[in-house]
Amino acid sequence: MFDKLASLHERYQTIGTALADPEVYTDPPRMAKLLKEQKELEPVMTAYQEYLKMEAQAEEAQALMDTELRDMAQEDYRLARDGMHKLGGDIRLLLLPRDPNDEKNVIMEIRGGAGGEEAALFAAALFRMYSMYAERRRWKIEVLNANETELGGIKEISFMIEGEGAYSRLKFESGVHRVQRVPDTEASGRIHTSTVTVAVLPEAEDVDVELNPADLDISTCRSSGAGGQHVNKTESAIRVVHIPTGIVVECQDERSQYKNKDRALKILRSKLLEKSEREQAQAIASERKSQVGTGDRSERIRTYNFPQGRVTDHRINVTLYKLEAFVDGGLDELLDQLIAVDQAERMKGAE
């Protein structure tokens, strides 16, 4: 580990020297690449430098063990060694291979599953939950496509969340979300169980996925939905079929046909990137399966039980009795635990 740290420290210093050279400003792509690499190395370099500082303090305290300052030196030595132990764990975590998608924006899709109108209403509640979470983190949210019901539910919705680390925190949301509650339309007070599927895709750049125009079947149609001033007035909605894979994307949120086409192609690139990465992961997967699951949309990941006021994540067997705060965007406590379990599993696999 320390050989690798020494090598990274040398690279970090080289980057700093390069960025101090005025010549680098004449080459913006190179400068952007260096700044990105420097930012990625900064957390581990900060921890490493703190580790070296603690190590020096431990050596200094050890040298005083045979003097009249022995008691103080022993305490200083203990504190320094404890600090080194903690920093060593932090550094091992920081050295784990990073998910290249972690810093990307995300495209999320929510679809009502089993449960009819109640599922559509819960899909709308989940969209509100993610919107409030994005607002808390000062991320930007933009609806790409929505199909609403007459009662205010959502049959399906696609939206983009833009912000630093959006994918790293939201990627564990992929899967089936189950809700248990008494619908407003239920006169007898009977609890219904409904499901909603959530997909989280890293936003794909043009360089990530190249689209061949010959592989695309693009058609226009009139917008559809529960109603509204502009519905069925113009053929601005876009439907794109990727012929080789059969993936279909529709976008109708904008009145501009050009904007809808641009958005549809953006979603298609993200779907193709996710498909490629999923197939690659399956091809090289070991027998070990992460506790946080596969992220497959067919996997039930969480239950929202309204009568008991609890939310349970089945992948890590954690229940929080804070359902109201959770659906108001308070996701961090559970997301932090999911991330911690994933990191622990990856560290175990790296040993």
Helices and strands as residue ranges (DSSP letters): H 2-20, G 22-26, H 28-63, H 70-94, E 106-112, H 117-136, E 140-148, E 154-162, H 166-170, G 171-173, E 175-181, E 192-202, G 213-215, E 216-221, E 237-242, E 247-251, H 257-284, E 300-305, E 310-313, E 318-320, H 323-327, H 332-350
